[in-house]
Amino acid sequence: MQNKADKFKNLHLDGDTFIMANAWNAGSSVLLEESGFKAIGTTSAGIAFQHGLPDSEGAVSFELALEETRKIAKAVNIPVSMDAENGYGDSAELVAKNMNKIVSTSVVGANIEDYTGIKEKPLYDSKLARERIQSAKEAVADIGYPFALTARTDCFLTNHPTALKEAISRANQYREAGADCLFVPGVKDIETIKTLVKEINGPISIVMGLTGSPISLIELKAAGVARISIGGSLARTTYDLIRNASKEMLEKGTFEFSNIQIADNELCNLFAKRCKK
């Protein structure tokens, strides 16, 4: 764990922007590792879709999220960070308690967001939100290796009236509370990202792969972004392939979708390597 944790921590600090692709099961995590990613995250959306559930607060139980996260972390040799949504609890005390269970899955990092899931009041009060991050950080302080806590603020995704100002303020408060990385999803233009990097005192994580965000890795590197994640976009793309293949078979009576599949023996050989670990 120490080696993985050190690697993950250093990825945020070495000044070279890295992509942390998001897996939703053991198979997808193995393919991402084999492709060359240095670290991966889980995606709560992808895990929900895998079980035929919507990507909404409470749809996936904490126990199910832990089970899938454990499988993903066990399947690969690279660092894994958990998409822990709101820490599966509103209070700082419950978030701290749940962090101990998150650590038990063998991940070396986790995201904790300030989204409440309540339409009328989508963000936790900033004071409580900060306390939740501080409590999460204190919960992992004595585990024996550096656990990368990412604090996520959903100001842009919830259409806060002063999203940029509020995101900067909250991110800096979370940094002071102990967050190692600050995650601001929903930003779609490079100038706003540059402002976030300039005004937030800590490594910044940005999500790509969302519709309408044609920003390149080169641009994000130049802006000073530390980490790029892709959320559930890869999982959604996989489901798009299933839907299009289904339409082809039923409407055209052809099977051309199979021309882009990975050969059975190639997948078997890849997963056989994992079984020998």
C-alpha positions as CSV (number, residue, x, y, z in Angstrom):
1,M,0.0,0.0,0.0
2,Q,2.8,2.4,0.8
3,N,4.2,2.1,-2.7
4,K,0.9,2.7,-4.4
5,A,0.1,5.6,-2.0
6,D,3.4,7.3,-2.6
7,K,3.0,7.0,-6.4
8,F,-0.5,8.4,-6.3
9,K,0.5,11.3,-4.1
10,N,3.5,12.2,-6.3
11,L,1.4,12.1,-9.4
12,H,-0.4,15.2,-8.0
13,L,2.8,17.0,-7.2
14,D,5.4,16.3,-9.9
15,G,4.0,19.1,-12.2
16,D,3.1,16.7,-15.1
17,T,-0.6,16.5,-15.7
18,F,-1.9,12.9,-15.5
19,I,-5.1,11.3,-16.7
20,M,-6.9,9.2,-14.1
21,A,-9.4,7.2,-16.1
22,N,-12.4,5.8,-14.3
23,A,-13.4,2.1,-14.1
24,W,-16.7,0.6,-13.0
25,N,-15.7,-3.0,-12.6
26,A,-12.6,-5.3,-12.4
27,G,-12.6,-6.0,-16.1
28,S,-12.6,-2.3,-17.1
29,S,-9.9,-1.6,-14.5
30,V,-7.6,-4.3,-15.9
31,L,-8.0,-2.9,-19.4
32,L,-7.2,0.6,-18.3
33,E,-4.1,-0.6,-16.4
34,E,-3.0,-2.6,-19.5
35,S,-3.4,0.5,-21.6
36,G,-0.9,2.4,-19.6
37,F,-2.7,4.6,-17.1
38,K,-0.6,5.3,-14.0
39,A,-3.7,5.5,-11.7
40,I,-7.4,5.0,-12.0
41,G,-10.5,6.1,-10.2
42,T,-13.9,4.4,-9.7
43,T,-17.0,6.0,-11.2
44,S,-20.2,5.9,-9.1
45,A,-22.2,6.5,-12.3
46,G,-20.6,3.5,-14.0
47,I,-21.1,1.3,-11.0
48,A,-24.8,2.3,-10.9
49,F,-25.3,1.6,-14.6
50,Q,-23.6,-1.8,-14.2
51,H,-26.4,-2.8,-11.8
52,G,-29.2,-1.3,-13.8
53,L,-29.5,1.7,-11.5
54,P,-29.7,5.4,-12.1
55,D,-26.8,7.7,-11.3
56,S,-28.5,9.4,-8.4
57,E,-27.9,9.8,-4.7
58,G,-28.9,6.7,-2.7
59,A,-29.4,4.5,-5.8
60,V,-26.2,2.5,-5.0
61,S,-25.8,1.5,-1.4
62,F,-22.6,2.2,0.4
63,E,-22.1,-1.5,0.8
64,L,-22.4,-2.2,-2.9
65,A,-20.1,0.7,-3.7
66,L,-17.5,-0.7,-1.3
67,E,-17.8,-4.2,-2.8
68,E,-17.3,-3.0,-6.4
69,T,-14.4,-0.7,-5.3
70,R,-12.7,-3.6,-3.5
71,K,-12.9,-5.7,-6.7
72,I,-11.4,-2.9,-8.8
73,A,-8.6,-2.2,-6.4
74,K,-7.8,-5.9,-6.1
75,A,-7.7,-6.4,-9.9
76,V,-4.8,-3.9,-10.6
77,N,-1.3,-3.0,-9.5
78,I,-1.7,0.7,-10.0
79,P,-3.2,3.2,-7.4
80,V,-7.0,3.4,-7.2
81,S,-9.0,6.3,-5.9
82,M,-12.7,5.9,-4.9
83,D,-15.5,8.1,-6.1
84,A,-17.1,8.2,-2.6
85,E,-19.8,10.7,-3.6
86,N,-20.7,12.7,-0.4
87,G,-18.9,10.2,1.9
88,Y,-22.3,8.4,2.2
89,G,-23.3,10.6,5.1
90,D,-24.3,14.1,5.9
91,S,-22.5,14.6,9.2
92,A,-18.8,15.0,9.7
93,E,-18.9,12.1,12.2
94,L,-20.5,9.7,9.7
95,V,-18.1,10.7,6.9
96,A,-15.2,9.9,9.3
97,K,-16.7,6.5,10.2
98,N,-17.2,5.7,6.5
99,M,-13.7,6.6,5.6
100,N,-12.4,3.7,7.7
101,K,-14.5,1.4,5.5
102,I,-13.3,3.1,2.3
103,V,-9.6,2.6,3.4
104,S,-10.4,-1.2,3.9
105,T,-11.0,-1.6,0.2
106,S,-7.3,-1.0,-0.5
107,V,-7.8,2.3,-2.4
108,V,-5.2,5.0,-1.7
109,G,-7.5,8.0,-2.3
110,A,-11.1,9.1,-2.4
111,N,-13.3,12.0,-3.6
112,I,-15.7,13.6,-1.1
113,E,-18.2,16.0,-2.6
114,D,-20.2,18.9,-1.2
115,Y,-23.4,17.9,-3.1
116,T,-26.3,17.1,-0.8
117,G,-28.6,15.5,-3.3
118,I,-31.4,17.9,-2.3
119,K,-32.8,20.0,-5.1
120,E,-33.8,22.9,-2.9
121,K,-30.4,23.0,-1.2
122,P,-27.8,21.2,-3.4
123,L,-24.7,22.2,-1.5
124,Y,-23.8,21.7,2.1
125,D,-23.3,24.9,4.1
126,S,-19.6,25.8,3.6
127,K,-18.9,25.4,7.3
128,L,-20.3,21.9,7.4
129,A,-18.7,21.1,4.1
130,R,-15.3,22.1,5.5
131,E,-15.9,20.1,8.7
132,R,-16.7,17.0,6.6
133,I,-13.4,17.3,4.7
134,Q,-11.5,17.9,7.9
135,S,-13.1,14.9,9.6
136,A,-12.4,12.7,6.6
137,K,-8.7,13.7,6.6
138,E,-8.4,13.1,10.3
139,A,-9.9,9.6,9.9
140,V,-7.0,8.6,7.6
141,A,-4.2,10.4,9.4
142,D,-2.8,7.3,11.2
143,I,-3.2,4.5,8.6
144,G,0.5,4.4,7.9
145,Y,0.7,5.8,4.4
146,P,-0.4,8.9,2.6
147,F,-4.1,8.8,1.6
148,A,-4.9,11.3,-1.1
149,L,-8.2,13.0,-0.1
150,T,-9.8,14.9,-2.9
151,A,-12.4,17.5,-2.0
152,R,-15.0,18.1,-4.8
153,T,-17.2,21.1,-5.0
154,D,-20.2,21.0,-7.3
155,C,-20.8,24.8,-7.7
156,F,-20.8,24.6,-11.5
157,L,-22.9,21.4,-11.8
158,T,-25.6,22.9,-9.5
159,N,-25.6,26.2,-11.3
160,H,-24.7,28.3,-8.3
161,P,-25.3,32.0,-9.1
162,T,-21.7,32.9,-8.5
163,A,-20.2,29.5,-9.3
164,L,-16.6,30.6,-10.0
165,K,-16.3,32.7,-6.8
166,E,-18.0,30.1,-4.7
167,A,-15.9,27.3,-6.1
168,I,-12.7,29.1,-5.4
169,S,-13.8,30.0,-1.8
170,R,-14.9,26.5,-1.0
171,A,-11.9,24.8,-2.6
172,N,-9.5,26.9,-0.6
173,Q,-11.4,26.2,2.6
174,Y,-11.2,22.5,1.8
175,R,-7.5,22.7,1.2
176,E,-7.1,24.4,4.6
177,A,-9.1,21.5,6.1
178,G,-6.6,19.0,4.8
179,A,-7.7,18.1,1.2
180,D,-4.8,17.0,-1.0
181,C,-6.5,17.7,-4.3
182,L,-9.4,20.0,-5.3
183,F,-11.9,18.8,-7.8
184,V,-14.2,21.3,-9.7
185,P,-16.4,19.4,-12.2
186,G,-18.6,21.1,-14.7
187,V,-16.2,23.7,-16.1
188,K,-16.3,23.8,-19.9
189,D,-13.9,26.6,-20.9
190,I,-10.1,26.9,-20.6
191,E,-10.1,30.5,-19.3
192,T,-12.2,29.5,-16.2
193,I,-9.9,26.5,-15.6
194,K,-6.9,28.9,-15.7
195,T,-8.6,31.1,-13.1
196,L,-9.2,28.1,-10.9
197,V,-5.6,27.0,-11.1
198,K,-4.4,30.5,-10.3
199,E,-6.8,31.2,-7.4
200,I,-6.9,27.8,-5.7
201,N,-4.1,26.9,-3.4
202,G,-3.5,23.2,-4.3
203,P,-3.5,20.6,-7.1
204,I,-6.6,20.9,-9.3
205,S,-8.5,18.1,-10.8
206,I,-10.8,18.6,-13.8
207,V,-13.2,16.2,-15.5
208,M,-13.2,15.7,-19.2
209,G,-15.2,13.5,-21.5
210,L,-18.4,15.4,-21.0
211,T,-20.4,16.6,-24.0
212,G,-19.4,20.0,-25.0
213,S,-15.9,20.1,-23.5
214,P,-13.5,19.9,-26.4
215,I,-10.4,20.9,-24.3
216,S,-7.2,19.0,-25.0
217,L,-4.6,17.5,-22.7
218,I,-2.1,19.9,-24.1
219,E,-4.3,22.9,-23.1
220,L,-4.9,21.5,-19.6
221,K,-1.2,20.9,-19.1
222,A,-0.4,24.5,-20.1
223,A,-3.1,25.7,-17.7
224,G,-1.4,23.9,-14.8
225,V,-4.1,21.3,-14.1
226,A,-2.7,18.4,-12.0
227,R,-5.2,15.7,-12.7
228,I,-7.8,14.8,-15.3
229,S,-10.6,12.3,-14.7
230,I,-13.3,11.2,-17.1
231,G,-16.1,10.3,-14.7
232,G,-18.7,7.9,-16.2
233,S,-18.0,8.9,-19.8
234,L,-16.2,5.7,-20.7
235,A,-19.0,3.6,-19.2
236,R,-21.6,5.6,-21.0
237,T,-19.7,5.1,-24.3
238,T,-19.7,1.4,-23.7
239,Y,-23.5,1.4,-23.3
240,D,-23.8,3.5,-26.5
241,L,-22.0,0.7,-28.3
242,I,-24.4,-1.9,-26.9
243,R,-27.4,0.2,-28.0
244,N,-26.0,0.8,-31.5
245,A,-25.1,-2.9,-31.9
246,S,-28.6,-3.8,-30.8
247,K,-30.1,-1.5,-33.4
248,E,-27.9,-2.9,-36.1
249,M,-28.9,-6.5,-35.4
250,L,-32.6,-5.8,-35.1
251,E,-33.0,-3.2,-37.8
252,K,-30.4,-4.2,-40.4
253,G,-29.9,-7.8,-39.6
254,T,-26.1,-7.4,-39.8
255,F,-23.4,-7.9,-37.2
256,E,-20.7,-5.5,-38.3
257,F,-20.4,-4.2,-34.7
258,S,-18.3,-7.3,-34.0
259,N,-15.5,-6.1,-36.3
260,I,-14.1,-3.9,-33.5
261,Q,-14.2,-6.4,-30.7
262,I,-11.2,-7.6,-28.8
263,A,-10.4,-11.2,-29.6
264,D,-11.5,-13.8,-27.1
265,N,-8.0,-15.2,-26.6
266,E,-6.5,-11.8,-26.1
267,L,-8.9,-11.0,-23.3
268,C,-8.5,-14.5,-21.8
269,N,-4.7,-14.1,-21.8
270,L,-5.0,-10.6,-20.3
271,F,-7.3,-11.7,-17.5
272,A,-5.3,-14.9,-16.9
273,K,-2.3,-12.8,-16.0
274,R,-4.5,-11.1,-13.3
275,C,-5.5,-14.6,-11.9
276,K,-1.9,-15.5,-11.4
277,K,-1.2,-12.5,-9.1
